[in-house]
Amino acid sequence: MKHISTISELRQQITVWRSEGKSIAFVPTMGNLHHGHCQLVSEALKIADRIVVSIFVNPLQFGVGEDYEAYPRTLSNDQAQLQTLGTHLLFTPQVAEIYPHGSVTTQIQVAELSDILCGAFRPGHFTGVATIVNLLFNLVQPDKALFGQKDYQQLLVIKRMVSDLFMPIDIVSVATVRETEGLAMSSRNQYLTISEREVAPQLYQTLTEIKQQLLHGERNYEKLEQQAMQRLIQLNFKPDYIAIRCVDTLGRPQLDDTQWIILAAAYLGKARLIDNLLVNEN
């Protein structure tokens, strides 16, 4: 595996691969890799000749008071995992390499999808996400890019950006990887204490209960959301939201809909956990 940290080196390698007719798949990450990230790389290896993984903790997507400085950075371990998986290139730029003018940089804002749900609680977050993903896409020029369904709103933001800007990139979504008890794997799970770790799977269980009620014909979406919020509060979560939304737009569903996405974000101690569950009545 080649490990580089400069844009010039990255461009040189991409040029060589393109001249050889190689297809390229890209997995952007913020590091502290877990099995969910590894699944993205494994899927990428099935669909392209060369795999590029980036590790970059993007300051633009962290708000004031969030965990940018504390975000776990585990490069040595990450590098070893990627080497074992068969990654071809690891790109780990410094902040100054990506943002030479600091935070005063051209930014990408995806309308409608960026200001709801997590975007309402983390203002500017998805602008930071879209900006860095657009920048990395320009550098890597991949044929395909892989993202996990755990970050469902992020996935839709990126899909919309690629569509609106006519980028010739196929966005591949990969199913959420979960712990045995159902907890979605996340780098922030390590913030959980032992006792919180025992409670955390109840977030997924709550989504599963909503799913079952939808499949049994319940269509009072607001009631389902409120009941779920109360359940999480009783379990010592501090929920930002639980929402039943349309799969493609994240708009509010109609009574005759037969597909939904249930999304949730909640704090448990220091950890902000997010999860979602697709529901298809057919």
N, C-alpha and C positions, 0 to 999 in steps of 0.2 A: 504494500500500500504506500502510495506517495503522500506525504504530508507537507502542505505548503501553506503560507500565510499571507502572500502578497497577490494583488490583482494581476500584476504582470506575469507571474508564474502560472496563475490559473489560466489566463488567456492563452499563453503559449501551449499549455497542455491541451486545452479544448481545441485549438487550431490543429494540432497534430491528430487528435482523434477524428476530427471532422474530415481531414484530408485522407484518412484511412477508411472513411465511410462508416464509422462506428456510431451506433445510437447511444444516447446518454440519458440516464435517469438520475434525478436529483432528489435528495432527502434533506431539507433544511431543518436544523435542530438548534436548541440552546444548550445542548450537552446534558451532563448528568444522566446518561442514557440508561434506560430500563428495557424490559422485554417488549414494550410497545414500540419503542424506537427500532429495536432489532427486527421486529416483524416488518416494519416499513422497508428496511434494508433488504430483508429476505425476499419480500415481494418485488422489490426493484430489480434484484438479480435475475428474476424470472422473465423480465420484459425488456431488458436493454443490455447492450454489450459492455457498457462502462457505467459505473456507479460513482456519483459524487455525493459526499455528505459534508454539510457545513455545520460547524459549531460556532455560534455567535450569540452572546447574550446581548440582545438589542435594547439599548437604553430608551429608544423612542417609544417602546410599547409598555413601559413602566410609568405609572403615575407617581405623584408626590406622596411619599410615605409608604410606597410599596417596596417589595423586597429585591430591588435591583442589586444592591451591594451584597445582600445576604444570599442571593440566589446561588445554589450549590454549583461549584465549578470543579469538575473531576476529570480533567483532560487525560491524564495518564491511563486511568481505567477505561475511559471512553475509547481512547485510541486502541487499547488492547482488544476491546470487544469488536470494534470495526475491522481490525486486522483479521481476527478469527472468522468473521462473517464473510470476508472476501471483498470488502470495499476496495475500490481502485484508487480513490483520491479523497483525502480529508482536507478541507479548507477551513482554517482557523484564523481569520483576520483579526487584527486589533481594531478598536473603535476608531482610531484616527485614520486607519486605512479605508474604512467604509464611510466615515463622515469626516472628511478632511476640513470642513468648515464648521464643525461642531453641530449643535442642534439646529442651526440655521441651514436647512437643506430643503430641497424640493420634496414635497410630501404628496402621497397618493391617498385620496379620500374616496371610499366607496359609499355612495349615497344609499340611504334607506336601511341597509343592513348593519351599518356601523354604529348606530346611535341607540339601538334597542337592546334589551336583555343585558348581556355583559357590557355592551357598549354604554348603556345608561349608567352603570355602576362604576365603570372604568373609562371616564371620558378620554378620548384620544388614543385609547389602546389599539383599536383596529386600524386607525390611520398609521400608527407605528408599525403594525403587522404588515399592512399592505405596502407601505413604503419599503421595508426591508426585503420583503419577498419579491417585489418588483425589481429592486436593485440586484438581488441575487440571481433572479431569472435573466436579467440583462448580462450578467457576468458569465453564468454557467451555460446559458442558451440550451437548456435541456429539451429533449423530445417529450419527456414525461416527468412529472413531479408528484411525489407521494406525500399524503397527509392523512393523519388519523381522524377517525370519526368522533373520537372523544371531544375534540375541539370543533364541534359541528358548526357553530356560527362562524368561526374562523375559516372553515372549509368553504362555506358558502360565499364569504367575502372574497376569498381568493378566486373561486370559480367565476364570480361576477366580474372581478377585475380582469381576469384573463379574457373573458368574453367581450367586455366593453372595449378593451384595448387591442383586440384582435391578435392576441399572442398565439403563436403556433405551438402551444404546449398542451398536452393532454394531462389533466389533473386526475390522479388516481386516488380514490379514497379507500382506506384500509380499516377494517372493523376494529373497534375498541378491544384492547387486550386487558383482561381483568384478572385480579387475584382470585383464589379459590372461592372466597366468600362473596365475590361480585364487585368488589371495589375496583374502579377503573384505575389502571396504573398511571402514575403521574410523578414527576420529579418532586412535586411539593408534598407528596405523601410522607416524606421523611420528616416533615415538620410535626407530624402527629406523635403524641405521647403514646405509651403502651395502652393506656385506658382509652384514649381517643381512637386508636387503631381498631379496637374492638367494636366501637360504635360506628365508625365510618362506613361500613358496608350497608348500613341502614339507608343511606342516600339512594343507592341503587334499588334497594328493596322497596322504597317508597315509590320510585318510578315504576317498578314492576306492578305494584298494586294499582296505580293509575291505569296502566296498560290493561290489566284484567277488567277493570270497571268499564273502560272504553269498549273492549271486546264483548262485554255483556250488555251493551246498548246504552250506557250512561252518556248523556250529551250535555249535561250541565257543567261546562268546562270550568266556569268560575268556582263552582262548588268544589269540584275535584281539586283545583289548585289551592283553595283555601284550606281544605281538609289536610292536604299534604303539607302545607306550610305549618299548620298547627302541630302535626305529628313530628316534624323535624324540630320545632321549637321545644317540644316536650322531651326530645332526645338530646337537648343541649346544643343543637346546631343553631347558628345564626344565619338563616337563609336570606339571600338577596332576592331570589325569585324561584318560583316553579311555574312553568308556562307550558301550555299545550298549544302547539303552533302548526301551521302548514309546513309540509316537508320542504318545499322548494323556495318559499319566500319568507318564511318565519312570520307571516301574517296570521291574524286570528282566524281559526277554522270556522267553517259553516256547519250547520247541524247535519247536513247530508254528506259530509266528508267521510271517506273510508280509509284515509291515511293521515297519520299525525306524527309529529316529533315532540316528545316530552323532554324539556330541558330544565336543568336546575343548577343553581350555584349557591353554595352555602359555606360559611366559615365553621370550622370545628377547631377550636383553639386558634393557633396561628395559621393553620392551613386553610386556604380557600379552595374548596373542592368543586369541580364541575363535572357534570355527567349528562347523558341524554339517552333516550331509548326510542327507536323507531317502532311504530305500530301500524300494521296493515291488516285491515279487517277482512280483506279478500284472500 
